Structures are given as C-alpha cells and as structure tokens.
Amino acid sequence: MKVSASGVHAYADSDHHTSVHQSQNRTTDSKIFSATLIQKFVRGHFARQQVSVGTEAPGITRTTIQSPQQSSKLLAEDGTPLKLIQENLKPGATYNRLTIQDGARTLNVLGTQNGELPVNPKVQAQKASLNSAIINGGYFVHVPNKETDSGEKIQGIGRTVGPTGHRDDHTPVPNPWKQDYRTIKSGDDTLLTSGPLLYQPGEEKPSFDDDRFRYRLNTEQGVITNPLNIRAGAMTSDNNERAAISLEPNGDIRMHTATAEGNKKLSPTIEQWQSIAMHGAAPQSAILNVDGGGSVFMGVQTPDGIKQVSRGGKPDTEIRPIPNILTSRVPTQAEKEDPALSRPVYLDKVSD
C-alpha cells in the first residue's frame, strides 16, 4: 500500500502528540506522587509530634498526646477520642496514659506509715514489683495550718485525706466535697481515697459548676480567695496539672496525667480534664481524679530503675514528696488463676 507523504506526516504528528501527552501525564503523575509523599511526610511528621505509642514494660502501653499550636493542624477526625482529647488539651501541655493489661488484679497502694512525712514517689516506687506502673495517690496535708470542718488545726504533715490501706491516722474528708470523693476498694480492702469522681457508669455525669470548686470567688467586695481552701482536701476546678485512674470494664487499669512543666495557664480545668480522662478511658470505665499540681507523678519500675513518664511542677525542681502511690502490673499466670484475685475493684462512696 502506498502512503502519501501527508499521511506519514499525519501519523508522525499524531505519534508526536501522543508522546507529548504521555510525557505530560507522566510529569503530572510524578508531581502528584511527589506531592502525596510530601503530604504523607508532613502528616507523618505532625502525627509523630501529636501522638506516640510505646511499650514501657510487658503488658504496659504508653500513649502520649499533644495538641499542635494551630488547631487547623489537628489530624484526628471529628468526634474521635483523639480529637476530643486534643481539643481540651492546650498547646504546650501533654497527656500521658499507661494501660496495664488485666491490671485490676494487682492494683495496690504503697505508702507511708502513721506519723511519717511524705516521701519522693520514686523512692516509694522502689518497693513496687518489677514491671509495675505507678501513679501518685490522693490528697494529703501538705502544708501547716490546714483545718478540719470544725476549724481545728490539723497536726501532722503527710496525713492522708480520707482512709487508705497503709495508715489509719487520716484526716476526715471535708464535708463540702464529701459527695465528690470516692474510695478505691479491692474486694473489702480499702486502697485509698481521692476525688473528685470524674465518671461512674450508671450515674449522672458529675458537674463542677459550684462555688465549692472555685479557688477564688466574685463577691460584692471584689474577688476573694475561697474560704473553703483552708480545709485539708479542698478541691479546685481551676487550671492545674492533673492525674486520674480509670477502672476499665475488661479488667485493665489506665493511669492518666496532663502536665505542662508547672505552667498552670497551660494546664486543664477540671471540666477539661474530665473530658480528657473520659475519652482516654474505655467507655463505661469508672474514673477517679487523684492529687494534682506538683504531686503528679507517673512512671514504671523497670530493671534499670524507675522510668519517669510524667511529673507535675517545673522540670528543674525537686519532685514533691507524697504519702502514697498506686501500683499495677500484668498478673502472672498463677495470679490469673487465683480466685482470691478475682475480687472486684471499684469506687465506693466515702463513709466517714
């Protein structure tokens, strides 16, 4: 078959256009691919800045969450626990959580004895079993001249507020907050008392919109310090570094902290902390706030010593001595099969 010159040129032009078009597609695809890689890298970079997960000991998982400086860089989808935690966590603050598999079986309290002064939590943690997670305990008399409901001056720095399992010289829970405190119990045994209750399945979600939770009050005479603050065990809803423990429905224990290197302005209010802890815990978990501020401490007893996960207060200051810590670890197989360790761990209303 004879092909005209114009036909050859036409075919060549067509092939040239096809080649150019394919080249343009490859260039476009390359740009899209590169842009995708950059997006993944950027998202991955921001994701690593916002969330990290690691194993601290057998059966103990750490989760660390931060919020970016700009809310537009939040990577989590709306309505997810991560997004809800970050929305209540100020940039500059850090949320840490330790999850202990089946940890309710081994949940315990370690603390000082009657009349003893508070102790650095790292020192107390040395008494914990290897591969145990630890978190600070409840409120205590940490400064002189605190008072009881009757106005009596409390003698003895280090006395716990409410009953514990390690000493019996506690000072009573103050009446204004008695309904907010709970005692952690293992079977019939008391571990420690703290508050406020953040969530209890089957009960109305606690509210903290009351003057008893306000550190300062607006009065006709101006802003004053709440006179209730003189009570040992007084609670405040103001910004503060915080800690909590949740009893999970499946028998796990989760320990939670929110810290900001001692910066109260960056720390959550009690309402924000309630939301953070509720979304950091599994649904239908019982959640109890424990002592906050400079008392916050969370870590793990490892073969190399106490590994600090988080603490309250400025990093260059001494860790505040406290009267007790809660400890939990993964039970051994024998402990899993021990009926005595199958007793319920729960939050009980304060009776004294």
Secondary structure, 3 states (H helix, E strand, C coil): CCCCHHHHHHHHHHHHHHHHHHHHHHHHHHHHHHHHHHHHHHHHHHHHHHEEEEEEECCEEEEEEECCCCHHHCCCCCCCHHHHHHHCCCCCCEEEEEEECCHHHHCEEEECCCCCCCECHHHHHCCCCCCEEEEECCCECCCCCCECCCCCECCCCCCEECCCCCCCCCECCCHHHCCCCEEEEECCEEEEEECCEEECCCCCCCCCCCHHHCCEEEECCEEEECHHHHECCCCCCCCCCEEEEEECCCCCEEEEEEECCCCHHHCCCHHHHHHHHHHHCCCCCEEEEECCHHHCEEEEEECCEEEEEEECCCCCCCCCCECEEEEECCCCHHHHCCHHHHCCEEEEECCC
